[in-house]
């Protein structure tokens, strides 16, 4: 599966899409959040606030969060999930975190 990366920014991304796949009652949300450090969204405003924080961090160079979308196949152009590159300038390293919706696992 080939993925397309898009900058996660309030001017370019609809936070409702993130909320729909990350809300507390979304399909497979318990498995998706089992090994990550974030909780499902209880209210839409939480997703909107996170997108704003990501936009600010991108603008300041603190880190970069992208939206991943499959280029082809059954889930083409749907939100796969966000991906984050956190930069530590003092240590001169970056850490990439990627998490995908369950239907995309193993592809």
N, C-alpha and C positions, 0 to 999 in steps of 0.2 A: 504494500500500500504506500503510495507516495502522498506526502502531506504538503500542504501549502501553509506558510506562516504569514499571518497578518498582525501588525502591531495592535495590541489591545489598548485602545484609546477612546475616550468619550466621544470624540468627533468622528470615529470610524466604526464603532461597534455598538450594537444594541444590547444593553445589559439585561433586557428581558430574556434574551436567548441564553445567557449564562444562568439566570435564575431558573428557567425551565428545566435545565439539566442538572442543576445543583441544589434544587429545593429539597426540603426534608422528606417529601413524599415522591420524589422522582424515582423512576425505575432503576433498580440495582444500586441505589445510593448507599446502602449499608456496605456493600462490597467495595464500592468505589472509595469510600472514606475510611476504610478499615486501617490503612497504613499511611495516611496523610495527616498533616498537622492542621487541617481546617475542618470545620463542621458544616453540615448542610445549612442552606439558608432557610431561616424561619419566615422571613419577610422579604419582599422584593428590594426594599431599601438597602439591605445588606449587600446584595449583589451590585447595586448601583454605586454604593460607597466604595466597594472594593475596586470597581473599574476606575473610579476617580483617583483612588490611591495609586493604582498601577500607572495611570496617565501621568500623575505628578512625579512618580519615581522615574518613569521613562524620561520625562523632560529634564529632570535634574541629573540624570546619569547614574542614579543609585542602582537601578536594575532595569531589566527589560522583560516585559511580559508580552507574549504573543498568543494569538488564537490559532489553533491548528485545525485544518480542514482537509479531509481526504480529497484528492484531485479526481479520483474516479471510483467506480464500483457502486455498490448498493447505497453507501452513505456519502456519496460525492457532494461536496460543498456544505455538508452539515457540520455543526460544531463537534469536533472530536473532543476538545477540552483546551484549556490554556496551558501554556508552557512558560517557564520563567527562567531567566538567566540572571542570577544574583552575582554581583561583582564585589570582590573584596580587593580594593586597590592597594591596601597596605601589603597584602600577601601576593598580589599580582595574579589572582586566580578568579575564575568564574565557576559557578556551580549551576548546572542545568537540571531543572526539574520538569518532568513530563508526566502527566497523568491523562489517561484516555477513558472515555465512556466504555462500559463493559462490552457492547457489541463490536468494538474495534480491537479488543484484546486478541493477541495472537495473529494479527494480520500483517 
